[in-house]
């Protein structure tokens, strides 16, 4: 099999492996030769073979299993947000909002019916466009236009597709939101990891990513998933300064927690940046099934997005747009959203305080979940929690680098636990760590 792989550059070697996989010569689970062996056979530097395997791994075509080698990826299930299927355990790794905190859409549904929308009409509801512009204008110091998409993941996928080609590099936060990892890998782009600390994306990490030739960067300004970190004003200013010399790198800000956030919005988008998108989904506060996001972009990006949104085929339903607008302009609904925001912050802070009382570090950060630091590998702790009836999500699932050291973090969604259940989980977690 090694004789079938050809190439003298990393890109050529990766293309060769991809072609063998497409033709069925390499099947899911097929082992690839060790890096040293492949390099010797092809007469290339070992680093060239390493880079080829890295490209393949970042595109989701191969999986590195450490000492067990590298194998061709199959179509096995990958980590996804939400409830785990077929488990009797209490799932505290969902990342879901509390359904009791999602406003009831029934009153709004009674008020959205009007004339039908036909082919060829504008794809964005005029009143929603006006409301969205006013919402975004308070935060974005740049000229922009509004596009409506079927949720934030749809927005990110369309934004990357209109600006990038296969193998282009995209900067992602590390650890990273699962949907962003999948979107980049399935699009055939190369993910470049930028570490995240308690102030958000790091300056040195972004600078290194720009030096590596990224064409886009995806950043979560508030409630970063999974860490809960939010950009500080100082960090955002430093990042804008780094990006000032790269005005055509596409900045995508996924402000998913927007109305629920306890932190001010800070942005990477400077007033002179040429390619940008601020994306705000309604899924965290109006419900995941609302599948609607507002994307505020520069004019050229808006024009490119418009080419992918044609009336009657790929627009977002005007009924859904009217439903969202009716709720977003209803004072009782916005009061419910504010109450939900306070609830999530209060419950997470209380749980984090319980953990700190037992010597376990868990900053009461923004978001629906907590990022809990452990003194031992998270997978060990998660397995012990399973024996006690809990299903947790380890930080390993959010890592961009398959060869990274085992994670020492758990992401726990605990805002919907009763006080009694929260106390039980803390006691079980303390025992699992010990």
Helices and strands as residue ranges (DSSP letters): G 2-4, H 10-22, H 35-42, H 46-58, E 62-64, G 66-68, E 70-72, E 90-91, G 99-101, H 106-109, H 126-137, E 145-149, H 152-163, E 169-174, H 178-186, E 190-197, E 200-201, H 203-211, E 216-219, H 233-243, E 250-254, G 258-260, E 276-281, H 283-286, G 288-290, E 293-297, H 299-307, H 318-328, H 331-357, E 370-373, H 378-387, E 390-391, E 393-394, G 395-398, E 409-412, H 419-433
